Structures are given as C-alpha cells and as structure tokens.
Amino acid sequence: MLYAVVMAGGIGERFWPLSTPRRPKQLIPFFDDEPLLSRAVERLDPLLPIDRIILVTTRELEVPIRDLIPSIPPENLILEPVGKNTAPAAALATQKILRRDPDGVIAMFPSDHMIEGKKVLHDQLLQAVRIAESRYLVTFGIQPNHPATGYGYIRLGGPLKARGAKGSKVFRAEAFVEKPDRERAEAYLRDGGYLWNSGIFVWSGKFFLEQVRAHAPALSRSLMDIREAIETPDEPAAIDRFYRSVEKISVDYAIMERSDRVAVIPADFQWDDLGSWTALERTHRADEEGNVIVGRAILDDVRDCIVYVEDGAVALLGLRDLVVVRVGEVTMVCHRSKAETVRKLAEKWRDVSKGEGKKSAS
C-alpha cells in the first residue's frame, strides 16, 4: 500500500524576510489564499486518504500545522525536536509506516514545491510504486530548460529494465551531482544527459531501510534503538533520543548518492522548487518592462526587477535587475544574481534581533 511523507519542517530562508521560523515558506500562500503545505497535501487526493499521509515538521510548528490541516490524524505528525536534514526524518517516517504496514511503499515530498498536473503526477507515482517494488529507490528528474545553478543534477545512465519500466523512459541514475557553477550548468544543458533532482522519492519501506543499514549504519543503529517505541505512547521520548544521536545529513548524500539501485523517471508534470525570489519570474506574469510586481509598488524607469510588497508600498526609480521585498518592519533589497544567498541576510537579522550584532552588520 502507498503512503506519503511530506517534509514540512524547513524555513525557506532564501525567501526572507517573508519566510521566517515563525512563518516558514510552506505556511505562506504565495499564489492565492492557499499555503504551499495545503497544496502539497491536496494534490495527493484522491490517490491517498489523509490517514496515509505523514507530515514531518518541528515542534514549534505543530499548532499552526494542525490549524491549517485539521483533518490530519495527530499520530500522523512527526515532531522533530531539532532539524537534522532529511535522512533522519526519512528513516524515522519509513520505520513508522512499516510498523503499520510491513509492505508499505513510501512517496516522499518536500512541502514547498509547486507541482501542476495532478493526474499525471498520480499516474507517474503509481508507475514509481511498481518499480520500487522491484527493489529500486525511485526519484523523479526534471528536464532542465535553463542552466540553473541552484539545483542538484542527476546524470542519467542506461534504460532501466524492471517491472513497471517496460515501454517507458526510465533510467538508472549514474551519479548525483551537486549544485554546479554557471559554466558546468551550461555544459549539463548542452549534454542533454542530466536532469534536475526534484527531491521527490519513492521506495519500498523494507528496501529503503536495507539501504540505510548498508550506507548509513550509524543512522540505522539509532533507528533500531527506538524501533519498538514507535507507534506507542513512548514515541515522543524515543524521537528525542533518536535526534540527539543522529548526524545532520541529507537523504541524497546518505543514501541516494551511494546506492547502485536508483531509478530515475523523467517527470511529465510541471515542477518548480520555488527556491528563491527569482521563482516569481516563472510563476507570475511580468509587465512590459520585465518587472514582476506583487503588492503596491510605484515604478518609474525600472526594468527587470522583482518587487514583493506585503505591507505598505514601495517606490522605485531608475533601477535594474533588483529584488525588492517589503514585509512588516523589514525591507530587503538585493541584486537578482544574489537571490540564492539571501539566507545570509536572514542569519544576520536573527543575530541583530537577539542583540548579538549591529543592524548595519555586513
């Protein structure tokens, strides 16, 4: 039986000052009145009922997430005491599902991506389930349409011969490649044998934990230490012990990059990871001068800027290639080429807010 794990614990610091620890990106309605997390859960309907969807988040976000998705069963929330990246969360959620269903297959999703094409997504998920049942870790790759430097890439190997792959374009993963510089990204685009890593995975729970034992033995031991407490009243205390003992590591690095049993399905659905403010250029229509404007803004002789105003208004004159964001008491301005590094400002703002720095810190 298929289950979903939705990872909803990040902050989305590249969308600062809109996204903050108290109001992270996945709880913000970027495009309409519906937050990204709500969209992530709703796009699984009717393929999966709510009782087969697990949400992984932080304890600080428990109340707002319960308010946002009141239908989620309380036992389907995994509350992390501290963020340790995706590998511990994936392993813990997989073990939790296996306690309910020893033959469970898990689809793992980030909560803050934009995906369009619900039926196509469901059809490809069902195909991924068939391949996962043949003892493969399945991921979805996205066809690049520009030399992106903010995504990881997957280098495709040969066609996969496995149940569920017959007659379809499914490949072995030859290698996972870290976020490249501009020159390498352009080379990957010309090559044609690389896809963006979507961060969406499908695996048999049993096989995934076998791969954890093989490639991340310390993580596996920590998980086995608490296995019997999962799905019992002792689970919260066991999760505390688990997160104290595990290292901070991504599932990509801990497992996917090390396994020789990774299958890649080129996604037919529309996808965007909404990774930074420049994503608004892909999700909103620009004016005749190439500006993307959300909220109240007065512009004169302004070209190719991204302007987001939640409170009040901004006025721009004679500017090019900037990102301007006004939220509450904070106005953030950066060059569009620096949008991927806005998190540096978020870190400095936290220090300022704690009285550990000066507001002019640079």
C-alpha positions in Angstrom: 0.0 0.0 0.0 1.2 3.5 -0.8 1.8 6.2 1.8 3.2 9.7 1.5 5.7 11.6 3.7 5.6 15.4 3.4 8.6 17.2 4.7 7.3 20.4 6.3 10.0 21.5 8.8 12.2 23.9 6.8 12.3 27.6 7.0 12.9 28.7 3.4 15.4 31.3 4.3 16.0 32.3 0.7 12.5 33.9 0.9 13.4 36.1 3.8 12.0 38.4 5.1 8.7 36.9 4.1 9.7 33.4 5.3 10.8 33.2 8.9 11.0 30.5 11.6 7.6 31.5 12.9 6.0 31.7 9.5 8.1 29.5 7.1 7.6 29.2 3.4 5.4 26.2 3.4 2.7 28.0 5.5 2.6 31.1 3.2 0.1 31.5 0.4 2.4 32.5 -2.4 -0.1 32.4 -5.3 -3.6 32.5 -3.8 -5.2 32.1 -0.4 -3.9 28.5 -0.1 -0.5 27.9 1.6 2.0 25.7 -0.1 1.6 22.9 2.5 -2.1 22.7 1.9 -1.5 22.4 -1.8 1.1 19.7 -1.2 -1.5 17.6 0.8 -4.4 18.3 -1.5 -2.6 17.3 -4.7 -2.4 13.8 -3.3 -6.2 13.5 -3.2 -7.8 11.1 -4.2 -4.8 8.9 -4.6 -4.1 8.9 -0.9 -6.5 9.4 2.0 -5.3 11.7 4.7 -4.7 8.8 7.2 -1.9 7.6 4.8 -0.1 10.9 4.8 2.6 11.6 7.4 3.8 15.2 8.0 7.3 15.8 9.4 7.7 19.2 11.0 9.2 20.9 14.0 7.6 21.1 17.4 7.3 24.9 17.0 5.1 24.4 14.0 2.7 21.8 15.5 -0.1 24.2 16.3 -0.1 26.2 13.0 0.0 23.0 11.0 -2.8 21.4 13.0 -4.8 24.6 12.4 -4.0 24.6 8.7 -4.8 20.9 8.2 -7.2 19.9 10.9 -8.0 16.6 9.2 -4.5 15.2 9.8 -4.6 12.5 12.5 -2.5 13.5 15.5 -0.5 10.3 15.2 0.5 11.2 11.6 2.6 14.2 12.8 6.3 13.5 13.4 7.5 16.4 15.5 11.3 17.0 15.3 12.9 18.5 18.4 15.7 19.8 16.1 16.3 19.8 12.4 18.8 17.2 11.2 18.2 17.4 7.5 16.2 14.8 5.5 17.9 11.4 6.1 16.9 11.0 9.8 13.4 12.2 9.0 13.0 9.9 6.0 14.3 6.9 8.0 12.1 7.6 11.0 9.0 8.2 8.9 9.7 5.0 6.9 10.0 3.0 10.1 6.8 4.5 11.5 4.9 3.4 8.3 6.4 -0.1 8.4 5.1 -0.5 12.0 1.6 0.0 10.5 2.1 -1.8 7.2 5.2 -4.1 6.8 4.8 -4.0 3.0 4.3 -0.2 2.8 5.7 1.8 -0.1 6.5 5.4 0.6 6.5 8.5 -1.6 8.5 11.4 0.0 7.8 15.0 -1.0 9.0 18.4 0.0 6.1 20.6 1.2 7.2 23.8 -0.6 7.3 22.9 -4.3 4.9 23.9 -7.0 3.5 20.9 -9.0 0.9 21.2 -11.7 -0.7 18.3 -13.5 -2.3 16.3 -10.7 -3.4 13.3 -12.9 0.0 13.0 -14.5 1.6 13.1 -11.1 -0.7 10.3 -9.8 0.0 8.1 -12.9 3.7 8.5 -12.5 3.6 7.8 -8.8 1.8 4.5 -9.5 4.5 3.7 -12.0 7.2 4.5 -9.4 5.5 2.2 -7.0 5.8 -0.8 -9.4 9.5 0.0 -9.9 10.1 0.4 -6.2 8.6 -3.0 -5.5 11.4 -4.4 -7.7 13.9 -3.2 -5.1 14.8 0.2 -6.5 14.9 3.7 -4.9 13.0 5.8 -7.4 13.4 9.5 -8.0 11.8 12.0 -10.4 14.1 14.1 -12.6 13.1 17.4 -14.2 14.1 18.3 -17.7 16.3 21.4 -17.5 15.2 24.4 -19.5 18.0 26.8 -18.4 21.5 26.4 -16.8 20.3 26.5 -13.2 22.9 26.8 -10.5 20.5 26.4 -7.6 19.6 22.8 -8.3 21.4 19.5 -7.9 21.5 17.3 -11.0 21.3 13.6 -11.8 23.4 12.1 -14.6 21.4 9.5 -16.4 22.7 6.0 -17.0 21.2 3.4 -19.3 17.5 2.5 -19.6 16.1 0.5 -16.7 14.8 -3.0 -17.2 12.5 -3.6 -14.3 8.8 -4.3 -13.7 6.9 -1.0 -14.3 9.6 0.4 -16.6 8.8 -1.6 -19.7 7.8 0.7 -22.6 8.6 3.8 -20.6 11.5 6.2 -20.3 13.0 5.1 -17.0 16.8 5.2 -16.4 19.4 4.2 -13.9 21.0 7.0 -12.0 24.7 7.1 -12.9 25.5 9.9 -10.5 24.1 12.7 -8.4 25.8 16.0 -9.0 25.9 18.9 -6.5 24.8 22.4 -7.5 27.1 23.5 -10.3 28.6 26.8 -11.2 27.3 28.5 -14.3 29.9 27.0 -16.7 29.1 23.5 -15.6 25.4 24.1 -15.6 25.6 25.2 -19.2 27.6 22.1 -20.1 25.0 19.9 -18.5 22.3 21.6 -20.5 24.2 21.1 -23.8 24.9 17.5 -22.9 21.3 16.5 -22.5 22.0 13.6 -20.2 21.3 15.4 -17.0 18.1 16.1 -15.1 17.4 18.4 -12.2 17.0 16.5 -8.9 13.4 17.1 -7.8 13.8 15.8 -4.3 10.7 13.5 -4.7 11.4 9.9 -3.9 9.5 6.6 -3.9 10.7 3.4 -2.2 9.7 0.2 -0.6 10.0 0.7 3.1 11.8 -2.6 3.7 14.3 -2.0 0.9 15.0 1.6 1.9 15.9 0.5 5.4 18.1 -2.1 3.9 19.9 0.6 2.1 20.2 2.7 5.3 21.8 -0.3 7.0 24.3 -0.6 4.1 25.2 3.0 3.5 24.4 4.8 6.8 25.0 2.2 9.6 25.1 4.8 12.4 21.7 6.1 11.4 20.4 2.6 11.2 21.6 1.7 14.7 20.0 4.8 16.1 16.7 3.9 14.4 16.8 0.3 15.6 17.4 1.5 19.2 14.0 3.2 19.2 12.1 0.9 16.8 9.9 -0.7 19.4 8.8 2.6 20.9 7.4 3.9 17.6 3.6 3.9 17.4 3.4 3.6 21.2 3.0 6.3 24.0 6.8 6.3 24.3 7.3 7.6 20.8 7.9 11.3 21.7 10.7 10.4 24.2 12.2 8.0 21.7 12.2 10.6 19.0 14.1 12.9 21.4 16.8 10.2 21.9 16.9 9.5 18.2 17.6 13.1 17.2 20.2 13.5 19.9 22.2 10.6 18.5 22.0 11.1 14.7 24.1 13.3 12.5 22.7 16.1 10.3 22.7 14.7 6.8 20.5 14.7 3.7 18.9 11.5 2.3 20.5 12.4 -1.1 24.0 12.2 0.4 23.5 9.5 2.9 21.6 7.0 0.7 20.7 8.1 -2.9 24.2 9.0 -4.0 25.7 5.8 -2.5 23.2 3.3 -3.7 23.5 1.4 -7.0 19.8 0.7 -7.1 18.4 4.2 -8.0 15.9 4.6 -10.9 15.0 7.9 -12.5 11.7 8.7 -14.0 11.7 11.9 -16.1 8.7 13.9 -14.7 5.9 14.7 -17.1 4.3 17.1 -14.6 5.2 20.7 -14.2 7.5 21.4 -11.3 9.2 24.3 -9.6 11.0 24.1 -6.3 10.3 27.8 -5.5 13.9 28.0 -4.2 14.4 31.8 -4.2 12.7 35.1 -5.1 13.6 34.7 -8.7 11.0 31.9 -8.9 8.4 34.6 -9.1 9.6 35.3 -12.6 8.3 31.8 -13.5 5.1 31.9 -11.6 3.9 35.5 -12.2 3.4 37.5 -15.4 5.9 40.3 -16.0 5.0 43.8 -17.2 6.2 45.3 -20.4 9.5 46.3 -18.7 10.2 42.8 -17.4 9.2 43.6 -13.8 7.3 41.1 -11.7 5.2 43.0 -9.1 3.2 41.6 -6.2 1.5 44.2 -3.9 1.6 48.0 -4.0 4.5 49.5 -5.9 5.2 52.7 -7.8 7.8 52.3 -10.6 9.5 54.8 -12.9 12.3 53.8 -15.3 12.6 50.4 -13.7 13.4 47.2 -15.6 13.8 43.5 -14.9 13.1 43.8 -11.1 11.1 41.6 -8.8 9.0 43.5 -6.3 7.0 41.9 -3.5 5.2 44.1 -1.0 3.1 42.6 1.8 2.7 45.7 3.9 2.5 49.3 2.8 4.1 50.3 -0.6 7.5 50.8 -2.2 8.6 53.3 -4.8 11.5 52.6 -7.2 13.2 55.0 -9.7 15.8 54.3 -12.3 16.7 50.7 -11.2 17.7 47.5 -13.0 17.9 43.8 -12.0 16.9 44.1 -8.3 14.8 42.1 -5.9 12.9 44.4 -3.5 10.8 42.8 -0.7 8.9 44.7 2.0 7.4 42.7 4.8 6.5 44.3 8.2 9.4 46.4 9.5 11.9 44.9 7.1 12.7 45.9 3.5 15.2 43.7 1.7 17.0 44.8 -1.5 19.5 42.7 -3.4 20.7 42.2 -7.0 18.9 39.4 -8.8 22.1 37.5 -9.2 22.4 37.3 -5.4 18.9 36.0 -4.7 20.2 32.5 -3.9 22.2 33.9 -1.0 19.5 35.9 0.8 19.7 33.4 3.6 22.9 35.2 4.7 20.8 38.3 5.5 18.3 36.1 7.3 21.1 34.8 9.6 22.4 38.3 10.3 18.9 39.6 11.0 18.4 36.8 13.6 21.7 37.9 15.3 20.5 41.5 15.3 17.2 40.5 16.7 18.9 38.7 19.5 21.1 41.7 20.2 24.2 39.9 19.0 25.1 42.3 16.2 24.5 45.7 14.8 21.8 46.5 12.4 24.4 47.7 9.9 26.3 44.4 10.1 27.8 43.5 6.7 
